């Protein structure tokens, strides 16, 4: 299993040799360091912990400084559950060359926050009629159910905060790899805004 932490850069397009245009998202993937390895015997589950980026020492707890020792001060540390640890060791570096063109991966990020939105934008409601005295009710949700229960049922689609959620886009194809820049180009869109952190791992079959 392949995995890495990255940072979303931008969307652009790549021209293939036959002239086909492919929309891609460029992600700065790594370099990331292995900060810890969890095993079934010791921890009850198997995973690899990666550290990515840099941050100032004042924002790092003493416990983390002791754990990371001379590896650096990381901006983000994330775990990837896997039984295929292979020859990885604490302190090892993982970069963009871990992946190959044609690999199929899942990318997880935090979607853009949209703030408090109404039902038309949040859930795709078509709104009310524009005639027959509708007046200022055009984008209103309408009835929210029977009056008998005297409560709002769980899961009722209503206005509320939109976006800012953990989202995973599955089965994206690796189109291009630029080892010198640690850039990987994925076909299609990736959740989140520019410079947002994303987790990349081999797609689950």
C-alpha positions as CSV (number, residue, x, y, z in Angstrom):
1,X,0.0,0.0,0.0
2,X,1.3,3.5,-0.9
3,X,0.5,6.6,1.1
4,X,1.7,10.1,1.7
5,X,0.7,13.5,3.0
6,X,0.5,16.4,0.5
7,X,-0.5,20.0,0.0
8,X,-3.0,21.0,-2.8
9,X,-1.4,23.5,-5.1
10,X,-3.7,24.3,-8.0
11,X,-5.8,22.9,-10.9
12,X,-4.6,23.0,-14.5
13,X,-4.6,20.9,-17.6
14,X,-2.1,18.6,-19.3
15,X,-1.9,17.7,-22.9
16,X,-1.2,14.0,-23.8
17,X,0.8,12.9,-26.8
18,X,-2.3,12.4,-28.8
19,X,-3.5,15.9,-28.1
20,X,-6.1,14.9,-25.5
21,X,-6.6,17.5,-22.7
22,X,-6.7,16.1,-19.2
23,X,-7.9,18.3,-16.3
24,X,-5.6,17.7,-13.3
25,X,-4.9,18.8,-9.7
26,X,-1.3,19.4,-8.8
27,X,-0.4,18.3,-5.3
28,X,2.9,18.8,-3.5
29,X,3.4,15.3,-2.1
30,X,5.9,15.1,0.6
31,X,8.7,14.7,1.5
32,X,7.2,13.1,4.6
33,X,9.0,11.3,7.4
34,X,8.0,8.1,9.2
35,X,7.5,9.3,12.8
36,X,6.1,6.1,14.3
37,X,5.1,2.6,13.4
38,X,2.2,0.9,15.2
39,X,2.1,-3.0,15.3
40,X,-0.7,-5.4,16.1
41,X,1.3,-7.0,18.9
42,X,2.2,-3.8,20.8
43,X,-0.7,-1.4,19.9
44,X,-3.6,-3.6,18.9
45,X,-3.6,-2.3,15.3
46,X,-1.1,-1.8,12.5
47,X,-0.4,1.6,11.0
48,X,2.3,4.0,9.8
49,X,2.5,7.6,11.2
50,X,3.9,10.3,8.8
51,X,5.0,13.8,9.5
52,X,4.8,16.6,6.9
53,X,5.9,20.2,6.7
54,X,7.6,22.5,9.2
55,X,6.4,24.6,12.1
56,X,8.0,26.8,14.8
57,X,9.3,25.1,18.0
58,X,6.9,27.2,20.2
59,X,3.9,25.5,18.8
60,X,5.2,21.9,19.5
61,X,4.5,20.2,22.8
62,X,7.4,18.7,24.7
63,X,6.1,15.2,24.3
64,X,6.1,15.6,20.5
65,X,9.6,17.0,20.6
66,X,10.8,14.0,22.5
67,X,9.0,11.6,20.1
68,X,10.3,13.3,16.9
69,X,13.8,13.9,18.4
70,X,16.1,15.0,15.5
71,X,13.6,14.3,12.7
72,X,12.2,17.9,12.7
73,X,9.1,19.8,13.8
74,X,6.2,18.8,11.6
75,X,3.2,20.9,10.6
76,X,1.0,17.9,10.3
77,X,1.2,14.3,11.6
78,X,-1.3,11.7,10.3
79,X,-1.7,7.9,10.6
80,X,-2.4,5.5,7.7
81,X,-3.9,2.1,8.7
82,X,-2.1,-0.6,6.8
83,X,-0.9,-4.2,7.2
84,X,1.8,-3.7,4.5
85,X,4.5,-1.9,6.4
86,X,7.2,-3.5,4.4
87,X,10.7,-2.3,5.1
88,X,9.7,1.1,6.5
89,X,11.6,2.3,9.6
90,X,11.2,5.3,11.9
91,X,13.0,8.2,10.3
92,X,12.6,7.0,6.7
93,X,11.6,9.5,4.1
94,X,8.7,9.0,1.6
95,X,8.4,11.3,-1.4
96,X,6.5,11.6,-4.7
97,X,8.5,8.9,-6.4
98,X,6.7,6.3,-4.2
99,X,3.8,6.6,-6.8
100,X,3.9,5.7,-10.5
101,X,1.9,7.1,-13.4
102,X,-1.3,5.0,-13.7
103,X,-1.7,4.4,-10.0
104,X,-5.3,4.7,-8.7
105,X,-5.6,6.5,-5.4
106,X,-8.0,7.9,-2.9
107,X,-7.5,11.5,-1.8
108,X,-8.9,12.9,1.5
109,X,-9.1,16.6,2.4
110,X,-11.3,19.2,4.1
111,X,-13.8,20.7,1.7
112,X,-14.1,24.5,1.3
113,X,-16.3,26.1,4.0
114,X,-19.4,27.9,2.5
115,X,-20.7,29.3,5.8
116,X,-24.4,29.3,6.7
117,X,-26.5,28.5,3.6
118,X,-30.2,28.0,2.7
119,X,-31.8,24.9,1.4
120,X,-31.6,25.9,-2.3
121,X,-27.8,26.1,-2.2
122,X,-27.2,23.4,0.4
123,X,-29.6,20.7,-0.7
124,X,-30.7,21.8,-4.2
125,X,-34.3,22.7,-3.4
126,X,-36.1,24.4,-6.3
127,X,-37.9,26.9,-4.2
128,X,-41.5,28.1,-4.3
129,X,-43.6,29.4,-7.2
130,X,-42.9,33.0,-8.3
131,X,-46.6,33.9,-8.6
132,X,-49.9,33.7,-6.7
133,X,-48.8,35.7,-3.7
134,X,-45.5,33.9,-3.0
135,X,-43.9,37.3,-2.5
136,X,-40.8,36.9,-0.2
137,X,-40.9,33.1,0.1
138,X,-39.1,32.2,-3.2
139,X,-36.1,30.4,-1.5
140,X,-37.9,29.2,1.6
141,X,-37.9,25.4,2.5
142,X,-41.7,25.1,2.9
143,X,-43.3,22.6,5.3
144,X,-41.0,20.5,7.4
145,X,-43.5,17.8,8.2
146,X,-46.6,16.9,10.1
147,X,-47.7,18.9,13.2
148,X,-48.7,15.8,15.2
149,X,-45.2,14.7,16.5
150,X,-44.5,18.4,17.5
151,X,-40.9,18.0,16.8
152,X,-38.4,18.1,13.9
153,X,-37.4,14.6,12.6
154,X,-33.7,13.7,12.6
155,X,-32.1,14.1,9.2
156,X,-34.6,16.8,8.1
157,X,-32.9,18.8,5.3
158,X,-32.8,22.4,6.5
159,X,-30.6,25.5,6.3
160,X,-27.3,25.3,8.1
161,X,-23.5,25.4,7.9
162,X,-22.2,24.0,4.6
163,X,-18.8,22.7,3.7
164,X,-15.7,22.4,6.0
165,X,-16.1,18.6,6.1
166,X,-13.7,15.7,5.6
167,X,-14.3,14.4,2.1
168,X,-12.7,11.5,0.2
169,X,-12.6,11.4,-3.6
170,X,-12.0,7.9,-4.7
171,X,-10.3,6.3,-7.7
172,X,-8.2,9.2,-9.0
173,X,-5.5,8.4,-11.6
174,X,-1.9,9.6,-11.3
175,X,-1.3,11.3,-14.6
176,X,2.2,12.8,-14.1
177,X,5.0,12.9,-11.5
178,X,7.6,15.6,-11.2
179,X,10.3,14.3,-8.8
180,X,12.4,17.5,-8.7
181,X,9.4,19.5,-7.4
182,X,7.7,16.6,-5.5
183,X,4.6,17.3,-7.5
184,X,2.0,14.7,-8.5
185,X,-0.8,15.5,-11.0
186,X,-4.1,13.7,-10.4
187,X,-6.8,13.5,-13.0
188,X,-9.9,15.4,-11.8
189,X,-10.6,17.6,-8.7
190,X,-9.4,17.2,-5.1
191,X,-11.3,18.5,-2.1
192,X,-10.2,21.7,-0.3
193,X,-8.7,25.0,-1.1
194,X,-5.2,25.9,-2.2
195,X,-2.5,25.0,0.3
196,X,-4.9,22.7,2.1
197,X,-3.5,19.4,3.5
198,X,-4.6,16.2,1.7
199,X,-4.0,12.5,2.5
200,X,-3.2,10.2,-0.5
201,X,-3.3,6.5,-0.4
202,X,-3.8,3.6,-2.7
203,X,-7.4,3.1,-3.6
204,X,-9.2,0.3,-1.7
205,X,-10.4,-2.4,-4.1
